[in-house]
Amino acid sequence: MPNWCSNSLIIQGTILELNEIKKLVAAEETVFSFNNIVPLKTNTLSEAVEKWGVKWDLDEHTYITEDPEPLNNSKNYLEGLSENEECQAYEIGQSITTLAYSFSTPWSPADKVLEALSKLFPKVHLELYYEEEGMGLHGVMEFYGGKTIRILELPDRILDEDSNEYLNQDEIDQKIESNEGYLDWDSISDTLENLGVYRVTS
């Protein structure tokens, strides 16, 4: 039985791009399939870890938590529209909006498959918030342009400069809460940076 890692994936891009992502990742048994992004050849656990970052694909317990309005910007859709209507459709398709998913992965986040998704959609911004309570693992990853552009990790222990002693997980959480007033993922990045737990990938 694995320790399950909770993931919240926020994808920002145009409606057209997000619709393409929704179509790509959707499978019969789940709304988000790693295998649709990076298909496995041997379908072994070792290959899954190598290509996805985790052992198993997602299942039916995966949810879309924020969904943009659908827009079909195909030629068939635009045919028959007036010049003004076609312009409005294009503007809607180009506006930046958000698509979000909630899912669980075994032991750790699926960073490799999300980097692969970023390579397929390099102009889309992906931000992953993850937490695995059993190992005290939580943080933020960002992907853009086919690369992992930022990783913020909160480790099990942080050296407290005031006492020169290591803080345990409860003390770390208290320090975050006192620093921000409340524990909120919208501001967790700034909190981690203030605590000195910040790593940027090249």
Buried (B, 14 or more C-beta within 10 A) or exposed (E): EBEBBBBBBBBBBBBBBBBBBBEBBBBEEBBBBBBBBBEBEEEEEEEBBEBBBBBBBBEEEBEEEEBBEEBEBEEEEEEEEEEEEBEEBEEBBEEEBBBBBBBBBBBBBBBBBBBBBBEEBEEBBBBBBBBBEEEBBBBBBBBBEBBBBBBBBBBEEBEBEEEEEEBEBEBBBEBBEEBBEEEEBEBBBEBBEEBEBEEEEE
